[in-house]
Amino acid sequence: MAENGAATHFLDMIRGPRDVKHLNKRQLLHLSDEIRKRIVDVTAQNGGHLGAGLGTVELTIALHYIFDSPLDKIVWDTGHQAYPHKLLTGRNKDFHTLRKFRGIGPFLKRAESEHDHFGAGHASTSISAALGMAKARDIMGKNHHVIAVIGDGSLTGGMAFEALNNAGASKTRIIVILNDNKMSISPNVGALSNYLAGLVADPRYHEKKQKLEHLLKVMPMVGEMAAGAAHTLEENLRAMVSTGMLFKELGFNYYGPIDGHNLDDLVAALRNVRQIDGPVLLHIKTQKGQGLDDPDKVAEAYHAAKPKGAKPGNAEPPKYQDVFADTLIALAKDDPRIVGITAAMPSGTGIDKFQQAFSQRTFDVGIAEQHAVTFAAGLAAEGLKPVCAIYSTFLQRAFDQIIHDVCIQNLGVIFALDRAGLVGEDGPTHHGAFDLSYLRLIPNMTVMVPKDEQELADMLATAVAHNGPIALRYPRGSGLGVARRKPMALAIGKAEVIRRGMDLAFVGVGPLIALAEAAAHELKKEGISAAVINARFVKPLDSATILSFADKVKGIITLEENTCRAGFHSAVLELLAEHKMLVPCQALALPDAFVEHGDMRSLYHAVGFSVGSIVDKAREMMK
Ligand SMILES: Cc1ncc(C[n+]2csc(CCOP(=O)(O)OP(=O)(O)O)c2C)c(N)n1
């Protein structure tokens, strides 16, 4: 029996996708219940993406029933809906370790299973990857199927359209399954979302659907269908194409929408689209959180569940995202130029709060970070103060837009990068490990890192007062619980000297400064006098302050929750080299490697972020 849960009879018998094929319809329905139960049980303990996976249970069963993974390739977009896939591909036994350090990963990972054909975590990549795999198949003279499964939210990302455009014209044999639940994390937005809703409302669709449902009822689910019945089914499915003109115009055969919780419909439709030689889009309708008492009400709340034992929010210091939102609202009351932008993450970024206060000044552009940035540039070009609130990891997508559309034109766009640094259980695709590196190399850009929640508020005020591109990056979770006051704009490029010292200097940014202060305190007991400098600005650096300490001390230790390459440490090294200063300078930073998923404690331990390891580093340096 699987650990951590009640008996899951059929699920326990599944060692891999082949075993799914031996079950009859009644058993498959039992299996779907068991998968749901397992996901609910494990995410109640470990947290995780509950809603999306509950919506893809039947689809996953049908896919593994009809196709032959690992020969056939199934590419799940984003990977947050793939828990049922994990359970059916040999990971049920270890599923209780989901999201835990060294346990089953949060998304998809090629190294985790031969059935994870393409790694994921960020949205909108599946069709591109699947098209590449299908082309590789054709070039290598192979014959298997390649299937991309993409949600309606992820379809709002530009890259998905780039892939549809390319795939439709290429005539490559590829199956795209559009999993349409009307939700992104929040309700889906945009014209495409309206279009998809319109397809379901179309009366022609309902007429065809009824005929199709009748046909499916009289057809056996297991075993090959009679050729005549298959033909009639295909005719009916084809007739539905008239309702999916957009996809048809893009060169796809469009089928659907069909009920994505009806195994019979799914199996029949997949069998059918498997026969098509060319790009096919199968549109299925599902419900996020299917199987929960009231999935509609909880859809957004259940996108992701928190791990058991997570402390209730109000006992903690305020979250950085809330301080960001509250400060932005306060600033926007006095400054009508301020507008807020989110790329499908209103609740995660705090932009939902801003929207409640200023609905006309808030834009949710969909999962479209590149567009968000250039859209912000347009707003700024006309004199507004756009605040682009995008997680550090997702802003990676918009690197060229930041350079080409914002910074070359020196436009006053404010980048608020939440989830900067390690994020814990969401792992390497979601750690905000690179932003200091990718932002500081861009001319005209100012880059700030608050050491605590008050400084975040001050930096937001600084950003609003600044003319030009400016970014502030802050971590996931709660602040340090420092005393709060009204935000004040800071002097650009000016560091804060927190503690003076003659032997060595800690120069850093972000909440690691608190660790440096504690380390300096410890070192004092051993007679080592350490200065602590909160640089605040990664760009422009406070060269004068840093050089003045470099001149006196025997060593410098830089601190940043960013990769050790090309970030704050590199900035300090460049400064020292430019001034021919030969003082030793070491980094406390993230390694030049992708940090795995896990609880923050384990991750901090693994990367050496602790007072003890800072003290050790300092002692070593003083030897
Ligand atoms: C580039 C990028 N931006 C934002 C996210 C955060 N995110 C994770 S899932 C999700 C919603 C996806 O919606 P959809 O594709 O419809 O899948 P559903 O959750 O509805 O099944 C978002 C915005 C992401 N993973 N990648």
PDBQT file of the ligand as one rigid body, heavy atoms in Angstrom, charges set to zero:
ROOT
HETATM    1  C1  LIG A 701       5.947  32.036 -17.470  1.00  0.00    +0.000 C 
HETATM    2  C2  LIG A 701       5.081  31.725 -16.294  1.00  0.00    +0.000 A 
HETATM    3  N1  LIG A 701       4.339  32.707 -15.740  1.00  0.00    +0.000 NA
HETATM    4  C3  LIG A 701       3.555  32.439 -14.676  1.00  0.00    +0.000 A 
HETATM    5  C4  LIG A 701       3.492  31.182 -14.150  1.00  0.00    +0.000 A 
HETATM    6  C5  LIG A 701       2.671  30.911 -12.899  1.00  0.00    +0.000 C 
HETATM    7  N2  LIG A 701       1.568  29.971 -13.190  1.00  0.00    +0.000 N 
HETATM    8  C6  LIG A 701       1.636  28.674 -12.857  1.00  0.00    +0.000 A 
HETATM    9  S1  LIG A 701       0.285  27.836 -13.290  1.00  0.00    +0.000 SA
HETATM   10  C7  LIG A 701      -0.444  29.222 -13.897  1.00  0.00    +0.000 A 
HETATM   11  C8  LIG A 701      -1.812  29.140 -14.471  1.00  0.00    +0.000 C 
HETATM   12  C9  LIG A 701      -1.858  28.213 -15.627  1.00  0.00    +0.000 C 
HETATM   13  O1  LIG A 701      -3.154  28.175 -16.122  1.00  0.00    +0.000 OA
HETATM   14  P1  LIG A 701      -3.558  27.024 -17.109  1.00  0.00    +0.000 P 
HETATM   15  O2  LIG A 701      -2.508  26.803 -18.116  1.00  0.00    +0.000 OA
HETATM   16  O3  LIG A 701      -4.920  27.319 -17.616  1.00  0.00    +0.000 OA
HETATM   17  O4  LIG A 701      -3.580  25.737 -16.205  1.00  0.00    +0.000 OA
HETATM   18  P2  LIG A 701      -4.602  25.399 -15.020  1.00  0.00    +0.000 P 
HETATM   19  O5  LIG A 701      -3.856  25.716 -13.768  1.00  0.00    +0.000 OA
HETATM   20  O6  LIG A 701      -5.820  26.214 -15.177  1.00  0.00    +0.000 OA
HETATM   21  O7  LIG A 701      -4.852  23.948 -15.187  1.00  0.00    +0.000 OA
HETATM   22  C10 LIG A 701       0.384  30.329 -13.764  1.00  0.00    +0.000 A 
HETATM   23  C11 LIG A 701       0.048  31.696 -14.167  1.00  0.00    +0.000 C 
HETATM   24  C12 LIG A 701       4.293  30.188 -14.750  1.00  0.00    +0.000 A 
HETATM   25  N3  LIG A 701       4.333  28.950 -14.282  1.00  0.00    +0.000 N 
HETATM   26  N4  LIG A 701       5.061  30.485 -15.816  1.00  0.00    +0.000 NA
ENDROOT
TORSDOF 0
